Amino acid sequence: MTLAANSPTSFPPATTQRRPSPRPRRAASASTFGISLVTLAGLIALWFLAARFGWASPLFLPSPADVLTQFSAVAADGYANGTLLDHTLASLGRIAAALGVGIFVGIPLGLLMGLNRWVKGIFSVPIDLYWGLPPLAYLPLLIIWLGIGETSKVVLLSLSTFAPICFAAQAGVRSVPVERINAALSLGASRLQLFTSIVLPSALPEILTGLKIAIGAGLSTLVAAELIAAQSGLGYMIMSAANFLATDVVFVGLIVIAILAFAFTSGMRWLEHRLIPWKGKL
Amino acid sequence: MLRIRDASVTFPASDGQDVHALDHVSLDIAPASIVVAVGASGCGKSTLLNAIAGFLPLSEGTITLDGQEIVAPGGDRGVVFQKDTLLPWANVLDNVALGLKYRGVSRGERHERSRHLLELVGLADFAEKPPYELSGGMRQRVGIARALATDPKILLMDEPFGALDSLTRETMQQLLASVWVKTGKQILFITHSIEEALTLGTTIVVMSPRPGRIVARFDADFVRDFAESGDIGPIQSHRRFIELRQEIRSLIHQPEGARTGTLQ
């Protein structure tokens, strides 16, 4: 940057030379992607070999070909009162409902808890208390109260997605740097403007992190709930297959759940990239 | 005119001994002047600025701006912080326009005014960039432009160049001097650098810690020369500059020495 020593009226514009290149970061993520792909291929190859040379009985480890055949059979003809799509949609529907409750109740309540001492005082104790309990421990109670139908499952899942989202929203509000608030106030922000233009966007990274945790918690609770009391869903399908030692169908169920989990993770990563490309930058 | 009368700020401390961060300070800041408060850490200079900004309530005394008492932060006092407080999700232009947006100025008008200010601070080509792609010095320039955008009555600057390297710092001092000449804003500038205080201030107040108070004030007029020549060298070798620097230095170091003397 040159300093124009004899031009008091126009300050020298900054040169464009200081433009950080995004290349190093991209290169790093590309290289791990390749390595991960090789790992995945290696695992599948190992599975092939184990089945091919009979390292384990097909009862314990069905061959990839068997699983693939079973996959199309379950997809077309169904298993345990429904096709693979039926079970997948049943599970997805439950988790979507639970995430909806978590987002539409958890985010506003968490924000309020971060902003207001009274709201925090009233709600933090009950949430802390139930969040410490394993969901499967109070599932029987929910079944007694709400019956064995969809309600008890959706409530169980909602409880497991609600808390992490609510905590995250609350932590997001608390994490807003005080200087940022002061800066907005000295620019003349009203309370509402302060909330919408500063607090909410500042809390967004934490809220998205909470959403990721909620999806993980939801998925694990979902399958567990369907293992115990359900007439449909991927967990139910796996449990039914296990009762008949149909290990290949168990594998099919596991693969679908793994794909769902991967899709959720990728979706969240995409969402973070779109909504908060600035995360951790300033 | 900013009028500070008998302003005190006392913090309760855990050992029961209250900390007098600011002890009966009185000071006037006239229009079109740059008042620089200089002193060692803990002398209350940042406390003074925070009280004027409205971030911190006074325990005693009053601060008025054009006759109106200051009780809360407000858009009539622009603040430039040591650590930049730009919003990472908005580009440089929208950051500068933030205060205008709060005032309900239309999008077209606030962008036009903000582009103007970015030109003033030499960042016209960076309007669309996110702030995190800018260097520390550039971010502070955006901060200055943002504080000026709402045309505040006074600009409060809390060690704005303290975190910058010395070369960037000199550039920024020149920028501020030229901005001041062009806008004629009244400015309160906080620093711990005596050279910076003398280079920029039309009035320099020297503060001392425990309790935080003003121990001396000097008038200086190097800033106009500096804005005109852009060269810090001849100014800093000016005889009067050297004398004042020596005097302020001994004022800042004296109480510290006296205190350790009484302890021993």
Contacts between the chains, C-beta under 8 A, distances in Angstrom:
chain1	res1	chain2	res2	distance
A	1	B	171	6.7
A	3	B	170	7.8
A	3	B	171	5.9
A	3	B	174	6.9
A	3	B	230	6.5
A	4	B	230	7.0
A	5	B	229	7.0
A	5	B	230	4.5
A	5	B	231	5.6
A	6	B	229	7.6
A	6	B	230	6.8
A	7	B	230	7.6
A	8	B	178	5.7
A	8	B	181	7.0
A	8	B	227	5.6
A	8	B	228	5.1
A	8	B	229	7.9
A	8	B	230	6.6
A	9	B	178	7.7
A	9	B	182	7.8
A	11	B	120	6.9
A	11	B	121	6.5
A	11	B	122	4.4
A	11	B	174	7.8
A	11	B	175	5.5
A	11	B	178	5.6
A	11	B	179	7.8
A	12	B	122	5.7
A	13	B	119	7.9
A	13	B	122	4.3
A	13	B	123	7.0
A	13	B	124	6.0
A	13	B	125	6.3
A	14	B	122	5.5
A	14	B	123	5.9
A	14	B	125	7.4
A	14	B	126	6.8
A	14	B	138	5.7
A	14	B	141	7.7
A	16	B	125	6.2
A	18	B	134	7.6
A	18	B	135	5.3
A	18	B	138	7.6
A	19	B	133	6.6
A	20	B	133	5.8
A	177	B	85	7.3
A	179	B	81	5.6
A	179	B	83	6.4
A	179	B	85	4.8
A	180	B	85	5.1
A	180	B	87	7.4
A	182	B	53	7.1
A	182	B	55	5.3
A	182	B	73	6.5
A	182	B	79	7.1
A	182	B	81	7.7
A	182	B	85	7.6
A	183	B	79	6.6
A	183	B	81	6.5
A	183	B	85	3.9
A	184	B	98	7.3
A	184	B	102	7.7
A	185	B	54	7.6
A	185	B	55	7.9
A	185	B	72	7.6
A	185	B	73	3.7
A	185	B	74	7.7
A	186	B	53	5.7
A	186	B	54	7.4
A	186	B	55	8.0
A	186	B	73	4.6
A	186	B	74	7.0
A	186	B	75	7.1
A	186	B	77	6.0
A	186	B	78	6.7
A	186	B	79	4.3
A	186	B	147	8.0
A	186	B	156	7.9
A	187	B	75	6.0
A	187	B	78	7.7
A	187	B	98	5.6
A	187	B	99	3.6
A	187	B	102	5.8
A	187	B	146	7.2
A	187	B	147	7.9
A	187	B	150	6.3
A	188	B	74	6.4
A	188	B	75	2.8
A	188	B	99	5.7
A	188	B	102	4.7
A	188	B	103	6.2
A	188	B	150	6.4
A	189	B	102	4.9
A	190	B	102	7.1
A	193	B	102	5.4
A	197	B	87	7.9
A	197	B	98	7.4
A	197	B	101	7.6
A	197	B	102	7.8
A	198	B	87	7.4
A	201	B	87	7.3
A	201	B	89	5.2
A	276	B	89	7.3
A	277	B	130	7.9
A	278	B	88	3.6
A	278	B	89	5.4
A	278	B	130	6.3
A	278	B	132	6.2
A	281	B	88	5.5
A	281	B	130	7.6
A	281	B	132	3.8
A	282	B	86	6.8
A	282	B	88	4.0
A	282	B	131	6.1
A	282	B	132	4.7
